[in-house]
Amino acid sequence: MPRITVDPTKETCPDYALPEHAPIRALLATGTTTHAEAGDLLKALWTAKNDKDKLAWESQAVFDAAERLARLQQHEAETTAQEEAAQLERDTLYKEERKRNKDKYTAVALDRGVPMQPVETIATYALQKLKKGHYVELWFLTNDGLDSARRGHLHHSEQSAMVVTQGPDGTATLEPAIQVPRGIVDDEDLPWEDFVTACPLLIKAAEDNLWTTERIDMMSGLFFAVQTHPWRRSRDALERRSLQVYAAEQRRHWHAALPGGAYNISIFNEALLQHTNDRLYREERKNLDGAARVAIMYVP
């Protein structure tokens, strides 16, 4: 229906008794109807139409109010959605910032004074592997490895490359790429003192990174078996080295076998230790024979 532009409640009924309305009264004043009765009829018709217009005006006002309210609610909803989206983006950026720069946001114990000894820090590369339950060289737990980690933390590049990692919930995030530290020494090539010192430190690091009790017990059992084996006190250097090589190789083999269920590495295999000793003896003889041949070739 056409929109009403004039408020009918403010309109006044014309005085149809006036001379100016005589022509329209004449149209109705026929037969027994007088001019006065025609005027009353015109007034009644005008009043009926005005009442109808008032109802339409009221309905139009209600509709306009509802429409304004709907537009206001829609505007408020859109504004709220935009603000929530902006806040979510800020929160996401903040979380990503905290992930990229964890040291920047780490809480500091304000009631703790300067320690007598610096805090020992394991290399980030090794920590990431420990968190995943992967193989970690004992070198990372030696003094050289800890010193290397400390230097690495102090000289960490602000422009580290970024890599995409996938979280447990499947979401992908950007994290700084972790570089492999230089100077890593294989377990079998460590000095014996470093080897035996690093073993319990690796167990402690595994506990801190929530390895299962079963795996920690097996690894502890391997180290205990090696360090209490009779060859540990042997005067034969090759027998002592065989123990170290056995532990180093079997730890790597065990981690590689984990996807398939692996085995109990703490059950010491004496036959395999003897096989390792024989292999090392042959390698040593081969090297000595080669060196002897070279020496003979250059005898004047």
Secondary structure as GFF3:
##gff-version 3
##sequence-region A 1 300
A	DSSP	three_ten_helix	8	10	.	.	.	ID=ss1
A	DSSP	three_ten_helix	19	21	.	.	.	ID=ss2
A	DSSP	alpha_helix	22	28	.	.	.	ID=ss3
A	DSSP	alpha_helix	35	100	.	.	.	ID=ss4
A	DSSP	alpha_helix	102	105	.	.	.	ID=ss5
A	DSSP	alpha_helix	124	131	.	.	.	ID=ss6
A	DSSP	three_ten_helix	138	141	.	.	.	ID=ss7
A	DSSP	alpha_helix	143	154	.	.	.	ID=ss8
A	DSSP	beta_strand	162	166	.	.	.	ID=ss9
A	DSSP	beta_strand	172	176	.	.	.	ID=ss10
A	DSSP	three_ten_helix	187	189	.	.	.	ID=ss11
A	DSSP	alpha_helix	192	208	.	.	.	ID=ss12
A	DSSP	alpha_helix	213	227	.	.	.	ID=ss13
A	DSSP	three_ten_helix	230	233	.	.	.	ID=ss14
A	DSSP	alpha_helix	237	257	.	.	.	ID=ss15
A	DSSP	three_ten_helix	258	260	.	.	.	ID=ss16
A	DSSP	alpha_helix	270	297	.	.	.	ID=ss17
###
